[in-house]
Every structure is written in C-alpha cells, then in structure tokens.
C-alpha cells in the first residue's frame, strides 16, 4: 500500500491568487507525479476558475460582509472571510495579505473577471484607525 504525504491529502487553504483555464483533477495529478505515476489529465469541463483575495485595510474592523452574502453572487463557488468585527487588522505588505478569499468560476476568463468585480463591489470592510 502506498502512503500519500499529508500535505497532498490536506491541501493548504491559505489565500493565494490563482487562475486556471480548465478543470482537471489537479491535486490527483500532483499526487500521481509525486508517486512516480503518469497523471490522467482528462479535462472534465471547459471553464475558467480563479481565486479572488478580499482586500484588507489597517485598523479595527467595524463591519464586514458575511460569506453567505458573497456565496449568493453568480460564480462564487466557496470562500472564507477571515476578518471579524472587532479584529485589529495589520495586513502585511505582501501580495497575499487579505481579509479572506473566494473561489470563482465562469465560462471564460472575461466572465470570471466581471464576477470578481461584482464581488469586490459587494464586499464591505469598514475599519477605524
């Protein structure tokens, strides 16, 4: 019996901006390569997907959009809002500093980009110094 390292069984859910053009079993393919097997890259769907990082600002959070509100928007698959009312945010000067993230999907990258703009328009993060 082959043992798969834990890092492949439980992928890191840290917010990282990514975009993919096709839907294939990506984690399974990485695991196959790691174990010396030839991965099956049969694409299951022709669509664009991506991860949108929700903006964070320095200060104490007084209001933030709840995840269920974002999940109701077209194309939002899942996500996480990590900022909570009362939290003191000190976002690092890094490209992955955020108040959460959402995974988006659409028929093509133009649709996904429009949907991401709609999420950014709906997302509210109010802070006081």
Secondary structure, 3 states (H helix, E strand, C coil): CCCCCHHHHCCCCCCCCCEEEEECCHHHHHHHHHCCCCCCCCCCEEEEEEEEEECCCCEEEEEECCHHHHHCCCCEEEEEECCCCCCEECCCCCCCCCCEEEEEEECCHHHHHHHHHHHHHHCCEEEEC
